Amino acid sequence: MDQAHSQSHDEFDLIFFFVFIYITGKISNAAPGAIVWGLVGLGGQYVYNVADARHTQEVIEKQENPEPSESILDRAIRSKWSPVKRLTRKEYAGMLKEKLLAVEADIAITNEEIEKLERRRKEFAGEK
């Protein structure tokens, strides 16, 4: 059965080759096309093999070290491509303190500018 399947597969390849040559119209175009599409197929197979090996490794690791499953949202947030990040309470408190410090600094600068303007106004009113 295996030889019959191999033989029919070979016949299919041969028929496909002649149809390919007939469609292209010239045998001189068949060789470069076969090379290019062969390389494309080779590259695709390589990418598939790498992805399959990675997936197989992940499955084996999950079987060896079962851990509670996390939601899709948790995995998306943990991703390095995610624009958002899950913060701990300490990180969030630190960010709020930094923002509060920045606002307090802006208020202090604004108060100094107001005092300067008031002094100028008093000086200007004193000159008249």
C-alpha positions, 0 to 999 in steps of 0.5 A, spaced: 500 500 500 505 504 501 509 503 494 502 504 491 501 511 495 508 513 493 507 511 486 501 515 485 504 521 489 510 521 484 505 520 478 502 526 481 508 530 481 510 529 474 503 531 472 504 537 476 510 539 473 508 538 466 502 542 467 506 547 470 511 547 464 505 548 460 502 554 464 508 558 464 509 557 456 517 556 456 521 551 460 526 556 461 522 559 466 520 553 469 527 552 473 528 559 476 520 558 478 522 551 481 528 554 485 524 560 488 518 556 490 522 550 492 526 555 497 519 558 499 517 551 501 523 550 505 523 556 509 516 555 510 517 548 513 523 551 517 519 556 520 513 551 522 518 546 525 521 551 529 514 553 531 512 546 532 518 545 537 517 551 541 510 548 542 512 541 544 517 544 549 512 548 552 507 542 552 512 538 556 514 544 561 507 544 562 506 537 564 512 537 568 510 543 572 503 544 572 501 551 575 494 554 575 492 557 569 492 564 568 487 568 564 488 571 557 488 578 559 493 576 564 498 573 559 497 579 554 498 584 560 505 580 562 507 580 554 513 585 553 509 588 547 503 590 551 503 597 552 500 596 559 503 593 566 500 590 572 503 594 578 504 592 585 501 596 590 508 599 592 509 601 585 503 604 584 504 608 591 511 610 588 508 613 582 503 617 586 508 620 590 513 622 584 507 625 581 505 629 587 512 631 588 512 634 581 505 637 582 508 640 589 514 643 585 510 646 580 506 649 585 512 652 589 515 655 582 508 658 580 508 661 587 515 664 587 513 667 580 506 670 583 511 673 589 515 676 584 509 679 580 506 682 586 513 685 588 514 688 581 507 691 582 508 694 588 514 697 586 511 700 580 505 702 584 510 706 589 514 709 583 507 713 581 
